[in-house]
């Protein structure tokens, strides 16, 4: 579907299409998070998709339902609660 076809749709049809697309994106992100969660193990070294922590390596301390508690390698005191979707294995 190109922009010319989309321009012909009514606002109601566009909203319906938008809802469908958002639901598909959420479903795909959920599947990705589940597959990543199965690969995560306590003690595993990972990185984070964030420009603030671009070159930092973290160690998985705890795995929760939607997030993982990570500790920066070489640091004993500070931990971060990070969404699983942002973790690179």
N, C-alpha and C positions, 0 to 999 in steps of 0.2 A: 504494500500500500504506500503510495507516494503522497506528497503534500497536496497535490491537486485533488486527489480523492478525499483526503482528510478535510480539505476546505469545503467540500460539498456536504459533509455530514452536519447534522444539527448539533446544538449544544448538548442536548440530552444523550445523543448517540456518542459524542466525544467523551462525556463524563462516564458513560458505561464502558467505553473502550479503555479509558484511563483506569477505572477500577479493576478491570480484567488484567491490565498490564501490571499494576501494582501488586495484585495477588500473585501473579506469576513470578515477579521479582522476589517477593517475600518467600515463596515456596522454594525457589532456587537457592536463596541465601540460607534458608533453613537446612536444605539438603547438604550444602557445602559445610555448614557449621557442624552437622552431625558427623560427616565423614572426617573432618578435622579433629573433632572431639575423640573419635576412636583412635586416632593416631597419637594424640597427646598422652604422655605418661609423666608421672611425677619424677622430677630430676632431669627431664629432657631439656636440651638447650634449644631456644627458639628466638626469633626476631619479631618485631612488631611493625606493621604497616603504618608508620607515622613519621613525619619528617623530624619531629623532636627527638625520636629515638632511632634515627636512621641506621647508625652503625653499632648500636648497642646489642649485646647478647643477654638474654634473660633465661632463667631457669624456672621451670614449672614447679611451683610449691604446692598448689592445690587446684583441683578441677571442680568447678561448680556447674550448675545446669546450663547457664548461658555465658558465664565468664570463667576465666582462669586467674588465679592469683600467681603473679610472676615476681621473682626477685632478680634484680640486676646482678649479673655475674661480677663477683668481686665486692659486692656490698652486702653487709650483714643485717642491716636494720630496715631498709625501705622496701616496701612491696607495692605492687600495682595490681588493681583489679581490672583486667582487660577483657573486652568481648572476644570470644573465640574467633569471630569473623576477621579480626584484625591481626591474628597470630599467623606467622609464617613458620612452617615446620621444616 
